[in-house]
Amino acid sequence: MEWSYTVRVWSIRKRPYRKPYQLRWQVGTRPHSESFLTSGLAESRRAQFITAARAGEPFDVESGLPKSMLREQQNVSWYEHARQYIEMKWAHSPASTRKTLAEAMATVTPVLVRDTKGMADPRTVRAALYGWAFNVNRWDEEPPPEFKAVLSWFERKSKPTSALADRMLVRRVLDALTRKLDGSTAASSTIRRKRAIFHNAVVYAVDAGLLAENPLPQVRWKLPEPVEEEIDPACVPDPEQAAELLAAVRAQGQRGRHLAAFFGCIYYAGARPAEVVGLRREDCRLPRRGWGLLQLQETRPRAGAAWTNDGEAHDRRGLKHRSRKAVRPVPIPPELVAMLRWHVSAHGVAPDGRLFRTLRGGLVQESGYGEVWARAREKALTPAAAASLMAKRPYELRHAAVSTWLSSGVEPQLVAKRAGHSVAVLFRVYAKFLGNSDDAANAKISARLRERRTPPA
């Protein structure tokens, strides 16, 4: 758009036409005119133009309208803007990010409505918005009747995007981001992630001319007291318990023997389950003796067929928070080398080189290896431990790996590199494990101080 502050507005003139009262004005060198049925309407529009010009507001040369009127004319509802934002982000986002975007917009949108009269219950609203309104893959499908009614309601009731100029409304949106569907407080990481998405959507509205400026920096709002993000040592198995759990997995027949090395990669290499799902034989260096190496370079998270481009349940991505071509080398101990060599010898590999697969050759599913893990907990742990959160998820094996490395005295920088996250995350998430080495650290400091007090020979 081309803007100009040079505006001339002439008096109303009357002509012998159906709309006899004509307003004429000029923006820059471009003339404009508009006709009205009554002189009152014409004078009202003329007053608007004069007020905007005196206020120093720029006019669009093409349309002849001041910026405020043009924005009002072009305004769209928040519901429609949120869908446009999702569509803009969709093509360049992996499946898991698409789900996160949809979840954030499904949290924000119910707040940005004119009133709540006739709104469905929160769970139905969330399901309709998350699963249909903000899932581009389903826009060509006919939603179920109950969801279709919800979406039609939001099309009618959604506030205009320009309403976000009201800071109190923005505050209500931010407060909604802090709550789960059941009303409890969400984790700090979840709140930060949703707020970042909302911020980006508002910036997109500014770029589209729907808002004059981003109101979020003007709102004095802070995160609620953070929910504990540290790993609880009570959930993490020690080396003896981990060995018993892996043995209980192997004892579950053919299915268990096939998944033993899968869980072994999580424990001995500190790999994420999604990184192990797509692990190939060519990514493994498995010598007959000594330590081996895994070259982790792909993750296959299960996002659901509704969110991926190819309709497969598992997405194909690079390593978490890394470029698509990044590779994370992780040395593995002889115990895991032996497990993987036996696995390849006993089960072979899939046609595409994958080590782990279902009976039909597909990617291993969370539901499948989750059942095996649940039985292993019942067999390997005491009744009290099995009833607790101890090793509740296979992911706890990764926490066990990192905690073992830290307690063994490995430098935190190297531990973070092998685990595939930053040192800052390591210190925040595994703070309690770092604190458990105080006695050993004190002994080292005392020994060093004694060396300084000992006179030279």
Secondary structure per residue as TSV (DSSP state, phi and psi in degrees):
chain	resnum	aa	ss	phi	psi
A	1	M	-	360.0	146.8
A	2	E	-	-107.8	124.5
A	3	W	E	-106.5	151.4
A	4	S	E	-145.6	144.1
A	5	Y	S	-101.0	0.4
A	6	T	-	-91.1	104.0
A	7	V	E	-131.5	131.9
A	8	R	E	-124.1	131.3
A	9	V	E	-122.1	121.6
A	10	W	-	-93.0	169.0
A	11	S	-	-69.7	159.5
A	12	I	-	-69.9	137.1
A	13	R	E	-122.0	150.0
A	14	K	E	-105.9	136.3
A	15	R	-	-132.3	157.9
A	16	P	S	-82.6	60.9
A	17	Y	S	-125.1	176.5
A	18	R	S	-60.2	-41.9
A	19	K	S	-107.4	92.9
A	20	P	-	-75.9	-20.7
A	21	Y	E	-98.4	117.5
A	22	Q	E	-114.4	130.9
A	23	L	E	-103.6	130.5
A	24	R	E	-121.5	139.0
A	25	W	E	-151.2	167.4
A	26	Q	E	-135.6	132.8
A	27	V	E	-116.4	114.2
A	28	G	T	65.9	-119.4
A	29	T	T	-109.1	7.6
A	30	R	E	-97.3	119.2
A	31	P	E	-81.7	149.1
A	32	H	E	-139.2	156.8
A	33	S	E	-152.3	156.3
A	34	E	E	-150.9	136.9
A	35	S	E	-107.8	149.7
A	36	F	E	-135.4	158.3
A	37	L	S	-75.6	-34.7
A	38	T	S	-124.6	157.1
A	39	S	H	-68.7	-30.0
A	40	G	H	-62.5	-43.9
A	41	L	H	-63.7	-41.6
A	42	A	H	-65.0	-43.3
A	43	E	H	-65.6	-35.9
A	44	S	H	-63.0	-44.9
A	45	R	H	-66.4	-39.4
A	46	R	H	-60.9	-40.7
A	47	A	H	-63.8	-37.4
A	48	Q	H	-62.5	-43.9
A	49	F	H	-65.2	-43.4
A	50	I	H	-64.1	-42.0
A	51	T	H	-62.0	-44.1
A	52	A	H	-64.8	-39.8
A	53	A	H	-67.3	-41.6
A	54	R	H	-67.0	-28.3
A	55	A	T	-79.3	0.5
A	56	G	T	77.1	23.9
A	57	E	-	-82.9	135.5
A	58	P	-	-73.0	149.6
A	59	F	E	-111.1	144.2
A	60	D	E	-78.9	123.5
A	61	V	T	-64.2	-38.3
A	62	E	T	-68.0	-51.0
A	63	S	T	-90.9	-22.2
A	64	G	-	82.0	4.2
A	65	L	-	-96.5	146.7
A	66	P	B	-66.2	159.7
A	67	K	H	-59.2	-40.2
A	68	S	H	-64.6	-42.5
A	69	M	H	-70.1	-36.1
A	70	L	H	-66.0	-39.9
A	71	R	H	-64.9	-41.5
A	72	E	H	-64.8	-37.3
A	73	Q	H	-68.9	-35.6
A	74	Q	H	-89.8	-2.7
A	75	N	-	-63.4	144.5
A	76	V	-	-126.3	163.1
A	77	S	B	-70.1	158.0
A	78	W	H	-61.5	-38.9
A	79	Y	H	-57.8	-45.9
A	80	E	H	-69.7	-39.8
A	81	H	H	-63.7	-41.3
A	82	A	H	-61.8	-39.3
A	83	R	H	-65.8	-39.1
A	84	Q	H	-64.9	-38.4
A	85	Y	H	-64.6	-45.2
A	86	I	H	-60.8	-43.0
A	87	E	H	-62.9	-38.8
A	88	M	H	-63.9	-39.0
A	89	K	H	-83.5	-20.2
A	90	W	H	-59.0	-52.0
A	91	A	T	-61.8	-30.3
A	92	H	T	-102.6	11.8
A	93	S	S	-113.0	137.6
A	94	P	-	-68.1	167.4
A	95	A	H	-59.6	-42.4
A	96	S	H	-65.3	-36.2
A	97	T	H	-68.1	-36.1
A	98	R	H	-59.9	-42.1
A	99	K	H	-63.3	-39.9
A	100	T	H	-65.9	-41.7
A	101	L	H	-61.1	-45.5
A	102	A	H	-63.7	-39.1
A	103	E	H	-64.3	-42.1
A	104	A	H	-65.2	-45.7
A	105	M	H	-66.1	-33.5
A	106	A	H	-69.4	-23.7
A	107	T	H	-79.9	-37.4
A	108	V	H	-78.3	-43.4
A	109	T	G	-58.4	-40.8
A	110	P	G	-62.3	-18.0
A	111	V	G	-81.7	-30.9
A	112	L	S	-92.4	58.0
A	113	V	B	-126.0	156.5
A	114	R	S	-67.2	-39.3
A	115	D	-	-159.6	169.5
A	116	T	-	-104.2	10.8
A	117	K	T	-65.8	122.2
A	118	G	T	87.4	2.5
A	119	M	-	-71.4	139.0
A	120	A	-	-70.3	174.3
A	121	D	-	-65.8	154.3
A	122	P	H	-55.5	-39.1
A	123	R	H	-68.4	-39.7
A	124	T	H	-66.7	-40.6
A	125	V	H	-60.5	-46.7
A	126	R	H	-63.1	-41.7
A	127	A	H	-65.1	-39.9
A	128	A	H	-68.9	-44.4
A	129	L	I	-71.1	-46.9
A	130	Y	I	-67.0	-45.6
A	131	G	I	-86.7	-19.6
A	132	W	I	-129.3	-51.2
A	133	A	I	-63.5	-37.4
A	134	F	T	-115.0	25.5
A	135	N	-	-117.1	100.4
A	136	V	G	-59.3	-32.8
A	137	N	G	-62.4	-20.5
A	138	R	G	-104.9	6.1
A	139	W	T	-68.0	-23.9
A	140	D	T	-88.9	-2.7
A	141	E	S	-97.4	155.4
A	142	E	-	-86.8	117.5
A	143	P	-	-70.7	159.3
A	144	P	-	-57.1	153.3
A	145	P	H	-53.2	-42.2
A	146	E	H	-67.1	-33.1
A	147	F	H	-77.2	-35.3
A	148	K	H	-61.6	-39.7
A	149	A	H	-64.3	-39.4
A	150	V	H	-64.4	-44.9
A	151	L	H	-65.4	-39.0
A	152	S	H	-63.4	-37.6
A	153	W	H	-61.8	-44.1
A	154	F	H	-68.5	-33.4
A	155	E	H	-61.0	-34.9
A	156	R	H	-82.7	-37.6
A	157	K	H	-97.6	-11.6
A	158	S	B	-64.5	136.9
A	159	K	-	-71.9	157.1
A	160	P	B	-66.7	150.7
A	161	T	G	-61.0	-31.2
A	162	S	G	-62.9	-16.4
A	163	A	G	-63.7	-18.1
A	164	L	G	-69.9	-4.6
A	165	A	G	-66.5	-18.5
A	166	D	-	-79.8	112.9
A	167	R	H	-65.8	-32.6
A	168	M	H	-66.9	-33.6
A	169	L	H	-67.2	-40.2
A	170	V	H	-61.5	-39.4
A	171	R	H	-62.6	-40.3
A	172	R	H	-64.4	-36.8
A	173	V	H	-63.9	-46.1
A	174	L	H	-62.3	-39.1
A	175	D	H	-63.8	-36.0
A	176	A	H	-65.0	-29.9
A	177	L	H	-68.4	-18.0
A	178	T	T	-85.8	-8.3
A	179	R	B	-112.7	142.7
A	180	K	-	-78.9	177.1
A	181	L	T	-65.5	-29.5
A	182	D	T	-86.0	2.8
A	183	G	S	94.3	-10.2
A	184	S	S	-76.8	165.3
A	185	T	B	-77.5	133.0
A	186	A	-	-78.4	164.1
A	187	A	-	-66.7	150.0
A	188	S	H	-59.2	-39.0
A	189	S	H	-64.1	-37.3
A	190	T	H	-66.9	-42.3
A	191	I	H	-63.3	-45.7
A	192	R	H	-61.8	-41.0
A	193	R	H	-65.0	-44.9
A	194	K	H	-67.0	-38.6
A	195	R	H	-64.1	-39.6
A	196	A	H	-62.3	-39.8
A	197	I	H	-67.2	-44.2
A	198	F	H	-60.4	-42.2
A	199	H	H	-59.2	-45.3
A	200	N	H	-63.8	-37.9
A	201	A	H	-66.0	-36.1
A	202	V	H	-69.6	-41.2
A	203	V	H	-60.2	-38.8
A	204	Y	H	-63.1	-35.4
A	205	A	H	-67.6	-37.9
A	206	V	H	-63.8	-44.3
A	207	D	H	-61.4	-33.0
A	208	A	T	-82.1	-1.7
A	209	G	T	80.7	13.5
A	210	L	S	-85.8	-19.6
A	211	L	-	-133.6	144.8
A	212	A	S	-73.3	-34.2
A	213	E	S	-155.4	164.8
A	214	N	-	-79.7	117.4
A	215	P	-	-79.8	-14.5
A	216	L	G	-59.9	-44.1
A	217	P	G	-63.3	-18.1
A	218	Q	G	-87.0	-9.6
A	219	V	S	-94.0	123.3
A	220	R	-	-82.2	98.3
A	221	W	-	-145.4	142.4
A	222	K	-	-135.3	160.6
A	223	L	-	-62.9	147.0
A	224	P	-	-66.7	172.0
A	225	E	S	-52.6	127.5
A	226	P	-	-64.2	140.1
A	227	V	-	-76.4	142.8
A	228	E	-	-52.6	123.5
A	229	E	-	-109.2	-7.9
A	230	E	S	-70.3	151.5
A	231	I	-	-77.1	129.9
A	232	D	-	-81.1	119.5
A	233	P	G	-56.1	-24.6
A	234	A	G	-67.2	-17.2
A	235	C	G	-91.6	-13.0
A	236	V	S	-102.4	124.1
A	237	P	-	-71.9	146.3
A	238	D	-	-82.1	174.4
A	239	P	H	-55.5	-38.7
A	240	E	H	-66.1	-45.3
A	241	Q	H	-65.1	-38.2
A	242	A	H	-62.8	-41.0
A	243	A	H	-64.0	-40.1
A	244	E	H	-66.8	-36.6
A	245	L	H	-66.9	-42.2
A	246	L	H	-65.4	-37.3
A	247	A	H	-65.6	-37.8
A	248	A	H	-67.7	-29.1
A	249	V	H	-67.8	-47.6
A	250	R	H	-61.2	-29.4
A	251	A	T	-75.7	-0.9
A	252	Q	S	-95.6	40.8
A	253	G	H	72.4	-157.8
A	254	Q	H	-62.4	-40.4
A	255	R	H	-63.3	-41.8
A	256	G	H	-67.9	-41.7
A	257	R	H	-63.6	-34.4
A	258	H	H	-68.9	-32.0
A	259	L	H	-94.7	-5.3
A	260	A	H	-59.0	-47.2
A	261	A	H	-68.4	-29.2
A	262	F	H	-59.6	-51.2
A	263	F	H	-67.8	-31.4
A	264	G	H	-62.2	-36.9
A	265	C	H	-65.9	-35.3
A	266	I	H	-67.9	-40.2
A	267	Y	H	-80.8	-52.3
A	268	Y	H	-78.8	-27.8
A	269	A	S	-104.9	-5.0
A	270	G	-	63.0	29.0
A	271	A	-	-83.9	150.6
A	272	R	-	-74.8	145.5
A	273	P	H	-53.3	-39.8
A	274	A	H	-65.5	-25.0
A	275	E	H	-76.8	-28.4
A	276	V	H	-81.9	-28.6
A	277	V	H	-55.1	-42.4
A	278	G	T	-100.6	13.1
A	279	L	-	-62.3	131.0
A	280	R	B	-109.8	160.2
A	281	R	G	-61.5	-36.1
A	282	E	G	-70.1	-12.5
A	283	D	G	-86.5	-1.2
A	284	C	E	-115.4	132.5
A	285	R	E	-107.7	111.4
A	286	L	-	-123.9	83.9
A	287	P	-	-72.1	163.1
A	288	R	S	-69.1	-31.3
A	289	R	S	-132.1	151.5
A	290	G	S	81.1	-165.3
A	291	W	-	-79.4	148.6
A	292	G	E	-112.2	-161.5
A	293	L	E	-153.3	136.3
A	294	L	E	-108.5	133.5
A	295	Q	E	-105.4	89.3
A	296	L	E	-80.2	124.8
A	297	Q	-	-143.3	2.1
A	298	E	-	-147.9	147.2
A	299	T	B	-127.1	141.3
A	300	R	-	-122.9	69.9
A	301	P	-	-69.7	146.7
A	302	R	B	-89.4	107.4
A	303	A	-	-102.4	-20.0
A	304	G	-	104.0	142.0
A	305	A	T	-62.4	-24.8
A	306	A	T	-70.5	-13.8
A	307	W	T	-112.4	-9.8
A	308	T	S	-95.4	162.1
A	309	N	S	-74.8	-32.9
A	310	D	S	-97.8	2.6
A	311	G	S	78.0	6.6
A	312	E	-	-84.7	152.1
A	313	A	S	-68.9	-32.7
A	314	H	B	-99.4	134.8
A	315	D	-	-86.0	162.4
A	316	R	-	-118.8	114.7
A	317	R	B	-137.7	167.6
A	318	G	-	-78.1	-173.1
A	319	L	S	-66.0	152.2
A	320	K	T	-61.1	130.1
A	321	H	T	58.6	27.8
A	322	R	S	-130.3	164.6
A	323	S	-	-67.9	161.9
A	324	R	T	-60.9	-30.4
A	325	K	T	-96.4	3.0
A	326	A	-	-67.6	146.4
A	327	V	-	-126.9	135.4
A	328	R	E	-113.5	105.0
A	329	P	E	-78.7	131.7
A	330	V	E	-128.5	112.4
A	331	P	E	-63.0	141.0
A	332	I	E	-123.7	142.5
A	333	P	-	-73.2	164.7
A	334	P	H	-56.1	-29.3
A	335	E	H	-60.1	-45.3
A	336	L	H	-74.3	-34.6
A	337	V	H	-57.3	-45.6
A	338	A	H	-64.4	-40.8
A	339	M	H	-62.1	-43.7
A	340	L	H	-71.1	-37.4
A	341	R	H	-63.7	-42.1
A	342	W	H	-65.6	-40.8
A	343	H	H	-60.4	-46.4
A	344	V	H	-64.1	-40.1
A	345	S	H	-66.9	-39.1
A	346	A	H	-84.5	-36.3
A	347	H	H	-115.6	-11.9
A	348	G	-	68.6	-161.0
A	349	V	-	-132.2	163.4
A	350	A	-	-71.9	163.5
A	351	P	T	-53.4	-31.0
A	352	D	T	-91.4	8.3
A	353	G	-	92.8	-0.8
A	354	R	B	-67.2	141.8
A	355	L	S	-79.0	-34.8
A	356	F	-	-118.9	134.8
A	357	R	-	-157.2	164.0
A	358	T	-	-79.9	177.9
A	359	L	T	-61.2	-28.3
A	360	R	T	-92.1	4.7
A	361	G	S	90.2	2.9
A	362	G	-	-82.3	-179.1
A	363	L	-	-73.1	140.9
A	364	V	-	-64.3	141.2
A	365	Q	-	-103.6	150.8
A	366	E	H	-58.8	-39.3
A	367	S	H	-63.8	-36.7
A	368	G	H	-69.7	-55.3
A	369	Y	H	-73.9	-18.6
A	370	G	H	-67.4	-36.9
A	371	E	H	-64.5	-43.8
A	372	V	H	-62.0	-41.1
A	373	W	H	-66.4	-39.3
A	374	A	H	-62.3	-41.6
A	375	R	H	-67.1	-37.5
A	376	A	H	-63.6	-38.9
A	377	R	H	-62.7	-43.7
A	378	E	H	-62.0	-34.4
A	379	K	H	-84.0	-38.4
A	380	A	H	-88.2	-27.9
A	381	L	S	-99.4	157.3
A	382	T	-	-68.1	159.1
A	383	P	H	-54.4	-38.5
A	384	A	H	-67.4	-42.4
A	385	A	H	-68.6	-37.7
A	386	A	H	-66.4	-29.7
A	387	A	H	-80.8	-11.2
A	388	S	T	-93.4	-168.3
A	389	L	T	-88.4	5.8
A	390	M	T	-58.5	120.0
A	391	A	T	50.6	39.9
A	392	K	-	-62.2	-35.4
A	393	R	S	-118.7	152.8
A	394	P	T	-57.7	-26.0
A	395	Y	T	-60.9	-24.1
A	396	E	H	-62.5	-22.2
A	397	L	H	-63.9	-35.2
A	398	R	H	-65.3	-43.7
A	399	H	H	-61.4	-38.4
A	400	A	H	-63.1	-38.8
A	401	A	H	-62.7	-49.4
A	402	V	H	-63.8	-41.9
A	403	S	H	-65.5	-35.0
A	404	T	H	-65.8	-42.6
A	405	W	H	-61.7	-43.4
A	406	L	H	-65.2	-44.7
A	407	S	H	-68.9	-19.6
A	408	S	T	-81.5	-4.6
A	409	G	T	93.2	10.3
A	410	V	-	-69.1	138.1
A	411	E	-	-58.2	137.3
A	412	P	H	-55.2	-35.5
A	413	Q	H	-61.5	-40.8
A	414	L	H	-72.0	-37.3
A	415	V	H	-61.6	-45.3
A	416	A	H	-62.1	-40.1
A	417	K	H	-63.4	-44.8
A	418	R	H	-69.4	-35.3
A	419	A	H	-77.6	-19.2
A	420	G	T	85.1	31.7
A	421	H	S	-143.6	179.0
A	422	S	-	-79.7	163.0
A	423	V	H	-64.8	-35.1
A	424	A	H	-61.3	-42.9
A	425	V	H	-65.0	-40.9
A	426	L	H	-57.9	-47.9
A	427	F	H	-66.4	-35.8
A	428	R	H	-74.4	-43.5
A	429	V	H	-81.4	-36.1
A	430	Y	T	-109.1	30.0
A	431	A	H	-58.6	-39.3
A	432	K	H	-69.1	-29.2
A	433	F	H	-75.8	-34.0
A	434	L	H	-66.2	-35.2
A	435	G	H	-71.2	-20.7
A	436	N	T	-72.3	-8.2
A	437	S	T	-99.0	18.3
A	438	D	H	-60.6	-43.9
A	439	D	H	-61.6	-44.4
A	440	A	H	-64.4	-40.7
A	441	A	H	-64.9	-41.7
A	442	N	H	-62.1	-39.6
A	443	A	H	-63.8	-40.2
A	444	K	H	-65.1	-40.9
A	445	I	H	-65.7	-42.8
A	446	S	H	-62.3	-41.7
A	447	A	H	-62.2	-38.9
A	448	R	H	-68.2	-39.4
A	449	L	H	-66.1	-36.5
A	450	R	H	-65.5	-34.3
A	451	E	H	-61.4	-38.7
A	452	R	H	-71.9	-28.9
A	453	R	H	-81.4	-18.3
A	454	T	S	-77.4	120.9
A	455	P	-	-67.0	146.0
A	456	P	-	-63.2	149.5
A	457	A	-	-70.4	360.0
